[in-house]
Amino acid sequence: MTETYDGPILEIEDLSISFFTRLREIPAVMDFSVKVMPGEAVGLVGESGCGKSTVALGIMQDLGKNGRVVGGTIKFKGRDLNTMSREELRRVRGSEIAMIYQEPMASLNPAMKIGRQLMEVPMIHKGSSEKDAFERALQVVTDVKLPDPKRILNSYPHQLSGGQQQRIVIAMALMAEPSLLILDEPTTALDVTVEAAVVELVKELGRKYGTSMLFISHNLGLVLETCDRICVMYSGEAVETGSIEDVFDQMMHPYTQALFRSIPLPGADKATRPLVAIPGNFPLPHERPPGCNFGPRCDYFEAGRCDAVSRVPMDSVPGDERHRTRCLQFREIDWNAPPANVVVKEKTEPGRPVLSMKGLKKYYEVAANSLFGGSGATKVVKANETLTFEARESETLAIVGESGCGKSTFAKVLMGLETATDGTILLDGRSIEDIPIEKRDPRTVADVQMVFQNPFDTLNPSMTVGRQIIRALEVFGVGASDADRRERMLTLLDLVKLPREFAGRMPRQLSGGQKQRVGIARAFAGGARIVVADEPVSALDVSVQAAVTDLLMDIQHEQKTTLLFISHDLSIVRYLSDRVMVMYLGHVVELGTTEQVFAPPYHPYTEALLSAVPIADTAVHKKRIVLEGDVPSAMNPPPGCPFQTRCRWKDHVPDGLCDREVPPVRILAEGHQVKCHLSDADFAAMEPVITLAAE
């Protein structure tokens, strides 16, 4: 950086931000304070709607015409951003304060080559010559570890993967060597392995350039891995601030405790130590309760005390000036007491096989230059390659792997949206691999249902909740009359724990978690035998995730459904699944019980996946294995082992076998199979990736 500054890089004091509509003033952020020191990374965490992004936009002075700062100050290097002229702000933004957004394509111009977009930054902010700007762009693209930097600079954004696009956005933010970098959920849309690489990169570049960071996330594990200090927000207020160790190990606010209880940490078990969802809903900004905002959802709420004050002040924790909490009772609460009202469930035993796949293949033929209207030769995309497995009644089988590994293709073939190229799929003994969905009978359609990732896209915005569920019942041929179907619809709302009056509501009146419950009700409407849940909680807040996950478990327990749970979040997979299938480039590379897959010996790809999972526990030690490169294209898969281009164990296999031959399926133990050339001695030498520190 060109100048050194000793005081706080960012100092926000008693900040209040409101949005003004024709009807009312909506207070989005109230009495919010945080400090970021030189070279420090501060994590800002909380549920959607708590005001995290509003704080970031307040710092950038980009609140739109309806938003404005109504109290407090935002100081950058001692200067109040609110009092700066537009010209001064223009000089600070981009050069001294840079922001990285959640969606990389929102920051990139699709019609301009990457090199030109990067070169603009030093040319505009620093007056650099074109030659110097190009050298700087080449240097930064090399810094963010992109392969063949010159080719990247000559590419358009659409020619890069999501992870590569996000690295370019990070490179762009670093071009002017800013003093403060704001990262707003920068890895939400990325695969867990790419996320691990991006997080490692951000930390490394922070150290190299001495950049201070404000890292906005709802992922507590990511904050643990990237930040020095943390600020927990709830409903527009900071409710707890302190160092990572203070807040993770000695939390002093009921909301922080509730957040941690709703995420699957090592040791959580769906039967004996289930997750605890936060009761109730997040208050709307103009409907906040009197006193403590978290009061209506708090286990320790005391009427006449917690709701008697107009505002609960922030208070220092005795013995630690930098650890502060917004709770009147924090000195009296027994923070080590186990959660009350936890229902321990019976572990369900899987029954007979419901689904059996043997040698399933799904290939697509693509004209090599069809995009440009040429005839050209056709290329084959091998999306699924000889999948063989069984799924049993009442069992949860998790399917994990990066984008492009074939998870969703396999789900489409099972659903009948695509037909298999080869192999068999038996559903309760009936062969369904070559019957498209329009030719399936209502019973088969009802038997295999899907819960999608994004609840916002799966509901018809112009149809009431009740009508959408009744429509599904009609398709499945359930109920003898309209009255029967209406009664069944109300019972399904009870099943997914939604009030019956929601039947008359439109989707826009529901929160994300409530919409996902409607999607689940619809999937279970016809008494499904198999439900394919495709990333069903990844779009939801952590507190809502726990409730939806718990709901899926309850319904499965009651209806003996087989759940195929597609996910890249291995923490939830570990908590939820009975068996795990790991896929890579269309192949099943490992299959076994959850205990087998999460303990060595591993397939080298599984080992890398486990290392990439952010875990919100300071007692966990992880081996660092960052995968280099992206998943190869299914149109041009590497010869031999599909994983050989990224495998850190490849040198252990003699004679270039990995380059030449697809590995055989090896049985490591009963029910545990791996597709790998490694020797028994190499497997025996593998060490655990995730270990808990000795108590």
Solvent accessible surface area in square Angstrom, and as a share of the most:
residue,aa,sasa,rsa
1,M,95,0.43
2,T,130,0.76
3,E,95,0.43
4,T,132,0.77
5,Y,70,0.27
6,D,132,0.68
7,G,23,0.22
8,P,31,0.20
9,I,7,0.04
10,L,0,0.00
11,E,36,0.16
12,I,2,0.01
13,E,86,0.39
14,D,83,0.43
15,L,0,0.00
16,S,26,0.16
17,I,0,0.00
18,S,1,0.01
19,F,57,0.24
20,F,57,0.24
21,T,69,0.40
22,R,246,0.90
23,L,154,0.77
24,R,107,0.39
25,E,83,0.37
26,I,37,0.19
27,P,39,0.24
28,A,16,0.12
29,V,0,0.00
30,M,26,0.12
31,D,47,0.24
32,F,0,0.00
33,S,46,0.30
34,V,11,0.06
35,K,87,0.37
36,V,0,0.00
37,M,62,0.27
38,P,60,0.37
39,G,49,0.47
40,E,21,0.09
41,A,8,0.06
42,V,1,0.00
43,G,0,0.00
44,L,0,0.00
45,V,1,0.00
46,G,3,0.03
47,E,7,0.03
48,S,78,0.50
49,G,65,0.63
50,C,0,0.00
51,G,9,0.09
52,K,17,0.07
53,S,48,0.31
54,T,20,0.12
55,V,0,0.00
56,A,0,0.00
57,L,52,0.26
58,G,0,0.00
59,I,1,0.01
60,M,19,0.08
61,Q,44,0.20
62,D,76,0.40
63,L,24,0.12
64,G,57,0.55
65,K,197,0.83
66,N,81,0.41
67,G,9,0.09
68,R,135,0.49
69,V,37,0.21
70,V,71,0.41
71,G,26,0.25
72,G,35,0.34
73,T,43,0.25
74,I,0,0.00
75,K,74,0.31
76,F,4,0.02
77,K,25,0.10
78,G,47,0.45
79,R,109,0.40
80,D,31,0.16
81,L,1,0.00
82,N,53,0.27
83,T,110,0.64
84,M,19,0.09
85,S,57,0.37
86,R,199,0.73
87,E,90,0.40
88,E,54,0.24
89,L,18,0.09
90,R,140,0.51
91,R,147,0.54
92,V,4,0.03
93,R,84,0.31
94,G,27,0.25
95,S,16,0.10
96,E,47,0.21
97,I,2,0.01
98,A,5,0.04
99,M,20,0.09
100,I,0,0.00
101,Y,81,0.31
102,Q,79,0.35
103,E,87,0.39
104,P,5,0.03
105,M,65,0.29
106,A,83,0.64
107,S,40,0.26
108,L,9,0.04
109,N,65,0.33
110,P,88,0.55
111,A,85,0.66
112,M,51,0.23
113,K,74,0.32
114,I,0,0.00
115,G,5,0.05
116,R,94,0.34
117,Q,11,0.05
118,L,0,0.00
119,M,14,0.06
120,E,65,0.29
121,V,23,0.13
122,P,5,0.03
123,M,60,0.27
124,I,128,0.65
125,H,66,0.29
126,K,106,0.45
127,G,64,0.61
128,S,34,0.22
129,S,61,0.39
130,E,93,0.42
131,K,151,0.64
132,D,82,0.43
133,A,0,0.00
134,F,72,0.30
135,E,93,0.42
136,R,52,0.19
137,A,0,0.00
138,L,38,0.19
139,Q,85,0.38
140,V,0,0.00
141,V,0,0.00
142,T,74,0.43
143,D,22,0.11
144,V,0,0.00
145,K,102,0.43
146,L,9,0.04
147,P,75,0.47
148,D,80,0.41
149,P,33,0.21
150,K,128,0.54
151,R,117,0.43
152,I,0,0.00
153,L,9,0.04
154,N,94,0.48
155,S,7,0.04
156,Y,75,0.29
157,P,0,0.00
158,H,132,0.59
159,Q,107,0.47
160,L,12,0.06
161,S,46,0.30
162,G,39,0.37
163,G,7,0.07
164,Q,23,0.10
165,Q,19,0.08
166,Q,0,0.00
167,R,32,0.12
168,I,0,0.00
169,V,6,0.03
170,I,1,0.00
171,A,0,0.00
172,M,37,0.17
173,A,10,0.08
174,L,3,0.01
175,M,3,0.02
176,A,3,0.02
177,E,55,0.25
178,P,1,0.01
179,S,5,0.03
180,L,0,0.00
181,L,5,0.02
182,I,0,0.00
183,L,0,0.00
184,D,17,0.09
185,E,22,0.10
186,P,2,0.01
187,T,4,0.02
188,T,54,0.31
189,A,71,0.55
190,L,13,0.07
191,D,22,0.11
192,V,8,0.05
193,T,6,0.04
194,V,27,0.16
195,E,17,0.08
196,A,8,0.06
197,A,9,0.07
198,V,1,0.00
199,V,2,0.01
200,E,47,0.21
201,L,4,0.02
202,V,4,0.03
203,K,48,0.20
204,E,69,0.31
205,L,6,0.03
206,G,12,0.11
207,R,165,0.60
208,K,117,0.49
209,Y,24,0.09
210,G,29,0.28
211,T,3,0.02
212,S,1,0.00
213,M,12,0.05
214,L,0,0.00
215,F,3,0.01
216,I,0,0.00
217,S,2,0.01
218,H,43,0.19
219,N,48,0.24
220,L,5,0.02
221,G,3,0.03
222,L,8,0.04
223,V,0,0.00
224,L,38,0.19
225,E,40,0.18
226,T,12,0.07
227,C,12,0.07
228,D,77,0.40
229,R,25,0.09
230,I,2,0.01
231,C,1,0.00
232,V,0,0.00
233,M,0,0.00
234,Y,0,0.00
235,S,1,0.00
236,G,0,0.00
237,E,9,0.04
238,A,2,0.02
239,V,4,0.03
240,E,0,0.00
241,T,11,0.06
242,G,0,0.00
243,S,34,0.22
244,I,6,0.03
245,E,105,0.47
246,D,22,0.11
247,V,0,0.00
248,F,14,0.06
249,D,83,0.43
250,Q,115,0.51
251,M,31,0.14
252,M,39,0.18
253,H,3,0.01
254,P,8,0.05
255,Y,0,0.00
256,T,0,0.00
257,Q,11,0.05
258,A,20,0.16
259,L,4,0.02
260,F,17,0.07
261,R,50,0.18
262,S,1,0.01
263,I,22,0.11
264,P,16,0.10
265,L,47,0.24
266,P,23,0.14
267,G,48,0.46
268,A,27,0.21
269,D,49,0.25
270,K,30,0.13
271,A,6,0.05
272,T,86,0.50
273,R,155,0.56
274,P,16,0.10
275,L,20,0.10
276,V,47,0.27
277,A,33,0.26
278,I,13,0.07
279,P,77,0.48
280,G,56,0.53
281,N,109,0.56
282,F,53,0.22
283,P,22,0.14
284,L,98,0.49
285,P,42,0.27
286,H,73,0.33
287,E,108,0.48
288,R,46,0.17
289,P,30,0.19
290,P,97,0.61
291,G,10,0.10
292,C,25,0.15
293,N,12,0.06
294,F,3,0.01
295,G,2,0.02
296,P,98,0.62
297,R,18,0.06
298,C,23,0.14
299,D,104,0.54
300,Y,59,0.22
301,F,80,0.33
302,E,79,0.35
303,A,81,0.63
304,G,61,0.59
305,R,76,0.28
306,C,12,0.07
307,D,49,0.25
308,A,74,0.58
309,V,54,0.31
310,S,101,0.65
311,R,103,0.38
312,V,5,0.03
313,P,83,0.52
314,M,41,0.18
315,D,53,0.27
316,S,24,0.16
317,V,16,0.09
318,P,91,0.57
319,G,92,0.88
320,D,45,0.23
321,E,138,0.62
322,R,126,0.46
323,H,4,0.02
324,R,92,0.34
325,T,0,0.00
326,R,6,0.02
327,C,17,0.10
328,L,54,0.27
329,Q,16,0.07
330,F,5,0.02
331,R,149,0.54
332,E,111,0.50
333,I,19,0.10
334,D,90,0.47
335,W,41,0.14
336,N,143,0.74
337,A,41,0.31
338,P,115,0.72
339,P,47,0.29
340,A,76,0.59
341,N,149,0.77
342,V,52,0.30
343,V,106,0.61
344,V,98,0.56
345,K,51,0.22
346,E,145,0.65
347,K,124,0.53
348,T,46,0.27
349,E,138,0.62
350,P,48,0.30
351,G,32,0.31
352,R,135,0.49
353,P,59,0.37
354,V,3,0.02
355,L,1,0.00
356,S,16,0.11
357,M,1,0.00
358,K,120,0.51
359,G,26,0.25
360,L,0,0.00
361,K,51,0.22
362,K,19,0.08
363,Y,56,0.21
364,Y,66,0.25
365,E,131,0.59
366,V,51,0.29
367,A,29,0.22
368,A,58,0.45
369,N,63,0.33
370,S,57,0.37
371,L,161,0.80
372,F,177,0.74
373,G,71,0.68
374,G,32,0.31
375,S,103,0.67
376,G,43,0.42
377,A,78,0.60
378,T,80,0.47
379,K,80,0.34
380,V,59,0.34
381,V,25,0.15
382,K,78,0.33
383,A,13,0.10
384,N,0,0.00
385,E,26,0.11
386,T,58,0.34
387,L,0,0.00
388,T,70,0.41
389,F,10,0.04
390,E,76,0.34
391,A,0,0.00
392,R,76,0.28
393,E,33,0.15
394,S,10,0.07
395,E,1,0.00
396,T,0,0.00
397,L,0,0.00
398,A,0,0.00
399,I,0,0.00
400,V,1,0.00
401,G,1,0.01
402,E,3,0.01
403,S,76,0.49
404,G,62,0.59
405,C,1,0.01
406,G,9,0.09
407,K,21,0.09
408,S,52,0.34
409,T,22,0.13
410,F,0,0.00
411,A,0,0.00
412,K,85,0.36
413,V,0,0.00
414,L,0,0.00
415,M,17,0.07
416,G,2,0.02
417,L,96,0.48
418,E,50,0.23
419,T,47,0.27
420,A,20,0.15
421,T,75,0.44
422,D,80,0.41
423,G,22,0.21
424,T,55,0.32
425,I,0,0.00
426,L,57,0.28
427,L,0,0.00
428,D,44,0.23
429,G,62,0.59
430,R,95,0.35
431,S,56,0.36
432,I,3,0.02
433,E,22,0.10
434,D,94,0.49
435,I,58,0.30
436,P,33,0.21
437,I,58,0.29
438,E,137,0.61
439,K,154,0.65
440,R,19,0.07
441,D,74,0.38
442,P,74,0.46
443,R,114,0.41
444,T,6,0.03
445,V,24,0.14
446,A,0,0.00
447,D,4,0.02
448,V,3,0.02
449,Q,26,0.11
450,M,21,0.09
451,V,3,0.01
452,F,84,0.35
453,Q,83,0.37
454,N,54,0.28
455,P,1,0.01
456,F,106,0.44
457,D,114,0.59
458,T,34,0.20
459,L,13,0.06
460,N,63,0.32
461,P,103,0.65
462,S,90,0.58
463,M,55,0.25
464,T,44,0.25
465,V,1,0.00
466,G,2,0.02
467,R,96,0.35
468,Q,6,0.03
469,I,0,0.00
470,I,25,0.13
471,R,110,0.40
472,A,10,0.08
473,L,0,0.00
474,E,61,0.27
475,V,71,0.41
476,F,16,0.07
477,G,59,0.57
478,V,36,0.21
479,G,37,0.36
480,A,99,0.77
481,S,48,0.31
482,D,104,0.54
483,A,75,0.58
484,D,65,0.34
485,R,39,0.14
486,R,121,0.44
487,E,95,0.43
488,R,68,0.25
489,M,0,0.00
490,L,23,0.12
491,T,62,0.36
492,L,1,0.00
493,L,0,0.00
494,D,67,0.35
495,L,31,0.15
496,V,0,0.00
497,K,128,0.54
498,L,11,0.05
499,P,62,0.39
500,R,103,0.38
501,E,122,0.55
502,F,12,0.05
503,A,9,0.07
504,G,60,0.58
505,R,86,0.31
506,M,42,0.19
507,P,7,0.04
508,R,186,0.68
509,Q,101,0.45
510,L,12,0.06
511,S,59,0.38
512,G,16,0.16
513,G,7,0.07
514,Q,31,0.14
515,K,23,0.10
516,Q,3,0.01
517,R,34,0.12
518,V,0,0.00
519,G,10,0.09
520,I,0,0.00
521,A,0,0.00
522,R,56,0.20
523,A,2,0.02
524,F,1,0.00
525,A,0,0.00
526,G,6,0.06
527,G,34,0.33
528,A,5,0.04
529,R,51,0.19
530,I,0,0.00
531,V,0,0.00
532,V,0,0.00
533,A,0,0.00
534,D,21,0.11
535,E,18,0.08
536,P,0,0.00
537,V,7,0.04
538,S,35,0.22
539,A,50,0.39
540,L,8,0.04
541,D,23,0.12
542,V,14,0.08
543,S,4,0.02
544,V,43,0.25
545,Q,18,0.08
546,A,2,0.02
547,A,22,0.17
548,V,0,0.00
549,T,1,0.01
550,D,43,0.22
551,L,2,0.01
552,L,1,0.00
553,M,16,0.07
554,D,39,0.20
555,I,1,0.00
556,Q,9,0.04
557,H,82,0.36
558,E,122,0.55
559,Q,58,0.26
560,K,112,0.47
561,T,1,0.00
562,T,0,0.00
563,L,1,0.01
564,L,0,0.00
565,F,2,0.01
566,I,0,0.00
567,S,5,0.03
568,H,48,0.21
569,D,49,0.25
570,L,6,0.03
571,S,23,0.15
572,I,3,0.02
573,V,0,0.00
574,R,95,0.35
575,Y,12,0.05
576,L,0,0.00
577,S,9,0.06
578,D,32,0.17
579,R,28,0.10
580,V,0,0.00
581,M,0,0.00
582,V,1,0.00
583,M,0,0.00
584,Y,0,0.00
585,L,10,0.05
586,G,0,0.00
587,H,21,0.09
588,V,9,0.05
589,V,2,0.01
590,E,1,0.00
591,L,10,0.05
592,G,0,0.00
593,T,46,0.27
594,T,9,0.05
595,E,132,0.59
596,Q,44,0.19
597,V,2,0.01
598,F,22,0.09
599,A,43,0.34
600,P,40,0.25
601,P,42,0.26
602,Y,2,0.01
603,H,1,0.00
604,P,6,0.04
605,Y,0,0.00
606,T,3,0.01
607,E,1,0.00
608,A,1,0.01
609,L,4,0.02
610,L,2,0.01
611,S,2,0.01
612,A,6,0.05
613,V,6,0.04
614,P,18,0.11
615,I,15,0.07
616,A,6,0.04
617,D,33,0.17
618,T,47,0.27
619,A,35,0.27
620,V,19,0.11
621,H,112,0.50
622,K,44,0.19
623,K,61,0.26
624,R,105,0.38
625,I,16,0.08
626,V,48,0.27
627,L,18,0.09
628,E,115,0.52
629,G,53,0.51
630,D,61,0.32
631,V,32,0.18
632,P,29,0.18
633,S,63,0.41
634,A,21,0.16
635,M,67,0.30
636,N,92,0.47
637,P,57,0.36
638,P,21,0.13
639,P,94,0.59
640,G,11,0.10
641,C,13,0.08
642,P,6,0.04
643,F,2,0.01
644,Q,15,0.07
645,T,80,0.46
646,R,24,0.09
647,C,27,0.16
648,R,126,0.46
649,W,26,0.09
650,K,58,0.25
651,D,139,0.72
652,H,98,0.44
653,V,16,0.09
654,P,95,0.60
655,D,119,0.62
656,G,35,0.34
657,L,48,0.24
658,C,13,0.08
659,D,58,0.30
660,R,142,0.52
661,E,88,0.40
662,V,79,0.46
663,P,4,0.02
664,P,78,0.49
665,V,76,0.44
666,R,54,0.20
667,I,123,0.63
668,L,49,0.25
669,A,48,0.38
670,E,164,0.74
671,G,52,0.50
672,H,7,0.03
673,Q,39,0.17
674,V,1,0.00
675,K,20,0.08
676,C,11,0.06
677,H,29,0.13
678,L,2,0.01
679,S,57,0.37
680,D,105,0.54
681,A,75,0.58
682,D,24,0.12
683,F,9,0.04
684,A,89,0.69
685,A,70,0.54
686,M,14,0.06
687,E,104,0.47
688,P,64,0.40
689,V,2,0.01
690,I,31,0.16
691,T,60,0.35
692,L,102,0.51
693,A,37,0.29
694,A,103,0.80
695,E,210,0.94
